[in-house]
Structures are given as C-alpha cells and as structure tokens.
Amino acid sequence: MPRLFAFLRAINVGGHTVTMAELCRLFEGLGFKGVETFIASGNVSFTSRSRAGRAAEERIEKCLHASLGFEVATFIRTDTEVAAIARYRPFSAAQLRGAGAFSVGFLTEPLGAPAIKALMALKTEIDNFRVHGRELYWLCQKKQSESLVSNAVFERTLRVRATFRNVNTVSRLAAKYALIPAPPSGAGAAGLRTGEAKR
C-alpha cells in the first residue's frame, strides 16, 4: 500500500495540546496502517488502501473534530508528492543565503490567477513567495515574527485553507522514508533551519 502523509493544522499550537500517541490512536481507529508521527506539530504518515484526496481529508477532519473538540484542517500528500516538494527549489542559493526562514504552505487546492496576483501583492522587502502546484513557498529574510504576514493573512487574502512547515521539516521527513537522500548533517543553510512557521 502507498504511504501517505497528513499535515495537520492547529496541533500543539494555540493551546490545542495533543499527544502523538493520541494522534496515532485516532488514525488507527480510522483503519489506517503503519501510523507514525514526525515531530509534535501534526505530521502523520500512514498507509491506506483509500486514495488520497479531499474525501480522505474530510474523513480525518471529521474524526479529529469529534475526538479533540476543535477543527483540524488536514492536507494529505502522497509519498511521490512529498519527495517532489522536498526536491523543489523555488529560490536560488543566493536568495536563501542568510534568510531567516523558508517555509512551505500546504493548500487545499492550486491557486488561481487572481489569488496568485493577491499573493504577490503581499511581497515586501523581507517576504517573497512562489507557488507550485498545491504548495506556497514563503521566504522571509528575517524572523517570521518580524513579518506582517501570517497564516491568517494568507487565508484571508487567498481564501483558501493552509498550514505551513519549515522546508527542513519536509526534507527530513522525506529522508526518513528514503524518498530523497538524507541532507548533510548540520545543514544550516537558510530554509534548512529547524522550527515551524506561523501556522
């Protein structure tokens, strides 16, 4: 069975504390196999005979809402998609050098032309963006806490749901499952720093 990855929003942020053991139990209760979590920020891998898609996301969202008592937006990607995201280079090495944070936003659907135009209107001296498929890449030259952009701003402007992860998190996740080669130890290039984005 193919391995799928669920990126969950609102897990262990904003007072919504959930143990990884509880997340695994809930996913296993839905019939998923080989359930594992990666970092305590809502990254779940599992295998399933069901196809990845909005129906699967909604099934997980309904279960988590009923069990946890709050909405948990869910974004599923296949192992092939996670590998492609980890390999994708939307910015040059020169742009990444010295940057404060480099994050990828998982979207429910690709952005249309009007939304992309609205996104690019958010660019500042420290914030730059790229869009590729159902992912939005955000390069911040300073700490994201110093930016006026946040997940709430993205969702309000683009009118889509999203959750963000540091690119390093996705690369490490892909390497764990041998989807890409493991990154060099001690990689400290911009965008390969640990930590999570504003979600």
Disulfide bonds with the S-S distance in Angstrom:
none
